[in-house]
Amino acid sequence: MTTNPIDFIGAGPGSPDLLTLRGRDLIAQADVVLYAGSLVPEGVLIHAAPGADIRDSAPMALDEIMDIMVEAFRAGKRVARVHSGDPSLYGAVAEQARRLRALDIPYAITPGVSAYTAAAATLGVELTLPTVSQSIILTRVAGQATDMPEHETLENFAETRSTLALHLSIRYLRDIQRRLIPYYGEDCPCIVAYRVGWPDEQFIHGTLTTIRERVREAKITRTAIIFVGPVLGEAEFPDSALYDADYEHILRHRKMKPGASDAE
């Protein structure tokens, strides 16, 4: 039996060139490549070896996916399970890993670029500005597939006024507006990022008041992230202390003024 683990690989949000070098190499070494065809671009698959067994898992149920991976592993083949974005975030990796552990089959996870970081890069924004928001909350609202834990409510998160990145929630914009406006205000900047990294990506800009209508006009109903927070606007913020000439840290000592001494 092979000693190679089953590799879960984050393929990034859409652009094939955002695949990590490690992910690329693992796909190239694999005998079997299972990928989520609805979310993973075909450009990622060009790295697969000639003759590799490449299968789209989008129409499969969990049992079928597991059967393919386990059978291949027991046959001594290397398996690459390719997910979109980063597997640690809404990746549906946990239930696959749990079954592999129960079968004493080793696995490894290779991280990928998440859509929210790729979106911020394209927008040219920093999501953590000094004195404005130093926290990012990655969350979603309850939907048909999965409920939210009782304590993880939008209201609880909104009390912090941190930057929000809401995944899997684009269909619930009316409810999101109703619940967030009392905390962030009607004019709080809001951006919807659609199919980040894909050729048809779009960024819809607005406020908590206007965003729903603009998204409706764009006919966006899936594969989008909702960003909310003052960092998305023209917020006033001080420069970071990290590069301040008067800020001393282990790699840079503060410059003394001419004629000054340490005693001062």
C-alpha positions as CSV (number, residue, x, y, z in Angstrom):
1,M,0.0,0.0,0.0
2,T,1.2,3.5,-0.8
3,T,2.6,5.7,2.0
4,N,1.7,8.9,0.1
5,P,-1.2,10.8,1.8
6,I,-4.3,11.9,-0.1
7,D,-3.7,15.5,-0.9
8,F,-6.3,18.1,-0.5
9,I,-5.3,21.1,-2.6
10,G,-6.6,24.7,-2.6
11,A,-6.8,25.8,-6.2
12,G,-7.5,29.5,-5.4
13,P,-10.6,31.5,-6.4
14,G,-10.5,31.4,-10.2
15,S,-7.3,32.5,-11.9
16,P,-5.2,29.4,-12.6
17,D,-2.0,31.3,-11.9
18,L,-3.0,31.8,-8.3
19,L,-2.5,28.0,-7.7
20,T,0.5,27.6,-5.4
21,L,3.7,25.9,-6.6
22,R,3.2,23.1,-4.1
23,G,-0.4,22.6,-5.3
24,R,0.8,22.5,-8.9
25,D,3.5,19.9,-8.2
26,L,1.1,17.7,-6.3
27,I,-1.4,17.7,-9.1
28,A,1.4,16.9,-11.5
29,Q,2.4,13.8,-9.4
30,A,-1.1,12.5,-9.0
31,D,-2.5,9.4,-10.6
32,V,-6.1,10.4,-9.8
33,V,-7.3,14.0,-9.7
34,L,-10.7,14.8,-8.3
35,Y,-11.8,18.4,-8.7
36,A,-14.9,20.5,-8.0
37,G,-15.7,21.3,-11.6
38,S,-18.3,24.0,-10.8
39,L,-15.7,26.1,-9.0
40,V,-12.2,25.0,-10.0
41,P,-11.0,26.4,-13.4
42,E,-10.0,23.9,-16.0
43,G,-6.7,25.8,-16.4
44,V,-5.6,24.2,-13.1
45,L,-5.9,20.8,-14.7
46,I,-3.2,21.4,-17.3
47,H,-0.7,20.5,-14.7
48,A,-2.0,17.0,-14.4
49,A,0.2,14.2,-15.8
50,P,-0.6,12.7,-19.2
51,G,-2.8,9.7,-18.5
52,A,-4.0,10.8,-15.1
53,D,-7.5,9.9,-14.2
54,I,-9.3,13.2,-13.9
55,R,-12.8,13.3,-12.5
56,D,-15.3,16.1,-11.9
57,S,-16.8,15.7,-8.4
58,A,-19.5,18.4,-8.9
59,P,-22.3,15.9,-9.7
60,M,-21.1,13.3,-7.1
61,A,-22.3,12.7,-3.5
62,L,-19.9,12.3,-0.7
63,D,-20.0,8.5,-0.7
64,E,-19.0,8.3,-4.3
65,I,-16.1,10.8,-3.8
66,M,-14.8,8.8,-0.8
67,D,-15.1,5.5,-2.7
68,I,-12.9,6.8,-5.5
69,M,-10.3,8.2,-3.2
70,V,-10.1,5.2,-0.9
71,E,-10.0,2.7,-3.8
72,A,-7.2,4.7,-5.5
73,F,-5.2,5.0,-2.3
74,R,-5.5,1.2,-1.6
75,A,-4.4,0.5,-5.2
76,G,-1.2,2.4,-4.5
77,K,-2.1,5.5,-6.5
78,R,-1.5,9.1,-5.6
79,V,-4.7,11.1,-5.2
80,A,-5.1,14.9,-5.6
81,R,-8.4,16.2,-4.3
82,V,-8.7,19.8,-5.7
83,H,-11.0,22.3,-4.0
84,S,-11.6,25.9,-4.8
85,G,-10.2,28.8,-2.8
86,D,-8.6,27.6,0.5
87,P,-9.8,24.3,1.9
88,S,-10.0,25.7,5.4
89,L,-12.8,28.0,4.6
90,Y,-16.2,26.5,3.6
91,G,-14.3,23.8,1.8
92,A,-16.3,20.7,2.9
93,V,-13.0,19.1,3.7
94,A,-13.7,18.3,7.3
95,E,-16.2,15.4,6.6
96,Q,-13.8,13.9,4.0
97,A,-10.9,14.1,6.5
98,R,-13.1,12.5,9.2
99,R,-13.8,9.5,7.1
100,L,-10.2,9.1,6.1
101,R,-9.1,9.2,9.7
102,A,-11.7,6.5,10.6
103,L,-10.1,4.3,7.8
104,D,-6.6,5.2,9.0
105,I,-5.7,6.8,5.7
106,P,-3.3,9.7,5.8
107,Y,-4.0,13.0,4.2
108,A,-2.4,16.4,3.8
109,I,-3.8,19.8,3.1
110,T,-2.2,22.4,0.9
111,P,-3.6,25.9,1.4
112,G,-4.8,28.1,-1.4
113,V,-5.6,31.7,-2.0
114,S,-9.0,32.6,-0.7
115,A,-11.5,34.6,-2.7
116,Y,-11.7,37.3,-0.1
117,T,-8.0,38.0,-0.2
118,A,-8.0,37.9,-4.0
119,A,-10.9,40.3,-4.1
120,A,-9.1,42.8,-1.7
121,A,-6.1,42.6,-4.0
122,T,-8.0,43.4,-7.1
123,L,-9.9,46.2,-5.3
124,G,-6.6,47.6,-4.1
125,V,-7.7,47.8,-0.5
126,E,-6.4,46.8,2.9
127,L,-9.0,45.2,5.1
128,T,-7.3,46.2,8.4
129,L,-6.7,49.9,8.7
130,P,-5.3,51.4,11.9
131,T,-8.0,52.8,14.2
132,V,-10.7,51.9,11.7
133,S,-10.8,48.1,11.8
134,Q,-8.2,45.6,12.9
135,S,-10.3,42.6,12.5
136,I,-11.9,40.7,9.7
137,I,-14.9,38.5,10.3
138,L,-15.4,35.7,7.7
139,T,-19.0,34.5,8.1
140,R,-22.2,33.7,6.4
141,V,-25.9,33.7,7.2
142,A,-28.1,30.7,7.7
143,G,-29.3,29.1,4.5
144,Q,-31.1,26.1,3.3
145,A,-28.1,23.8,3.6
146,T,-26.6,24.7,6.9
147,D,-27.8,26.5,10.0
148,M,-25.6,28.9,12.0
149,P,-24.6,28.2,15.6
150,E,-26.8,30.2,18.0
151,H,-24.1,32.6,19.2
152,E,-22.8,33.4,15.7
153,T,-25.3,36.0,14.7
154,L,-24.8,39.0,12.4
155,E,-25.9,41.2,15.3
156,N,-23.1,39.8,17.5
157,F,-20.5,40.4,14.8
158,A,-21.9,43.8,13.9
159,E,-21.5,45.1,17.4
160,T,-17.7,45.0,16.8
161,R,-18.0,47.1,13.6
162,S,-15.2,45.0,12.2
163,T,-14.8,44.4,8.5
164,L,-17.2,41.7,7.4
165,A,-16.8,39.2,4.5
166,L,-20.0,37.3,4.1
167,H,-19.7,34.1,2.0
168,L,-22.6,32.1,0.6
169,S,-25.1,34.8,1.5
170,I,-25.9,36.8,-1.7
171,R,-29.5,35.6,-1.8
172,Y,-30.2,37.1,1.6
173,L,-29.2,40.8,1.0
174,R,-32.5,42.1,2.2
175,D,-32.1,40.4,5.6
176,I,-28.5,41.4,5.8
177,Q,-29.4,45.1,5.2
178,R,-32.1,45.0,7.9
179,R,-29.7,43.5,10.5
180,L,-26.6,45.4,9.8
181,I,-27.8,49.0,9.2
182,P,-28.5,49.6,12.9
183,Y,-24.9,48.9,13.7
184,Y,-22.9,50.2,10.6
185,G,-25.3,52.9,9.4
186,E,-27.1,53.3,6.1
187,D,-24.1,54.9,4.3
188,C,-21.6,52.2,5.3
189,P,-19.6,51.1,2.2
190,C,-20.5,47.7,0.8
191,I,-19.0,45.8,-2.1
192,V,-20.2,42.6,-3.7
193,A,-17.4,40.6,-5.4
194,Y,-18.7,38.2,-8.0
195,R,-16.7,35.2,-9.3
196,V,-13.4,36.6,-8.2
197,G,-10.5,35.7,-10.5
198,W,-12.7,34.4,-13.3
199,P,-13.0,36.2,-16.7
200,D,-16.5,37.4,-15.9
201,E,-15.7,38.7,-12.4
202,Q,-17.6,41.8,-11.3
203,F,-17.4,44.2,-8.3
204,I,-20.6,46.0,-7.4
205,H,-20.0,49.1,-5.2
206,G,-22.6,50.7,-3.0
207,T,-23.7,51.2,0.6
208,L,-25.7,49.1,2.9
209,T,-28.8,51.0,1.6
210,T,-28.1,50.8,-2.1
211,I,-26.2,47.5,-2.6
212,R,-29.3,45.2,-2.9
213,E,-30.8,47.1,-5.8
214,R,-27.5,47.3,-7.6
215,V,-26.9,43.6,-7.2
216,R,-30.5,42.9,-8.4
217,E,-29.8,45.0,-11.5
218,A,-26.6,43.0,-12.2
219,K,-28.6,39.7,-11.8
220,I,-26.1,38.2,-9.4
221,T,-27.5,35.4,-7.4
222,R,-24.6,33.1,-6.5
223,T,-20.8,32.8,-6.2
224,A,-20.3,36.2,-4.6
225,I,-18.8,37.6,-1.4
226,I,-20.4,40.6,0.4
227,F,-17.9,43.0,2.0
228,V,-19.1,45.5,4.6
229,G,-17.1,48.0,6.6
230,P,-15.7,51.6,6.8
231,V,-12.3,50.3,5.4
232,L,-13.9,50.1,2.0
233,G,-14.5,53.8,1.8
234,E,-12.5,56.9,2.2
235,A,-11.9,56.4,5.9
236,E,-9.4,58.6,7.7
237,F,-6.7,56.6,9.4
238,P,-3.2,57.2,10.7
239,D,-0.1,55.7,9.1
240,S,0.9,52.4,10.6
241,A,3.4,52.6,13.5
242,L,5.4,49.8,11.9
243,Y,7.3,52.1,9.6
244,D,7.2,55.2,11.7
245,A,10.7,56.7,12.2
246,D,10.1,57.1,15.9
247,Y,8.9,53.5,16.4
248,E,11.6,51.3,17.7
249,H,11.6,47.5,17.3
250,I,14.1,44.7,17.2
251,L,15.1,45.3,13.6
252,R,15.2,49.1,13.8
253,H,16.4,51.4,16.5
254,R,14.9,54.8,16.8
255,K,17.2,57.6,15.4
256,M,18.3,60.1,18.0
257,K,18.1,63.7,17.3
258,P,21.4,65.5,16.7
259,G,23.1,66.3,20.0
260,A,20.7,64.1,22.0
261,S,21.9,61.3,24.3
262,D,20.4,58.1,25.6
263,A,19.9,59.8,29.0
264,E,17.4,62.1,27.4
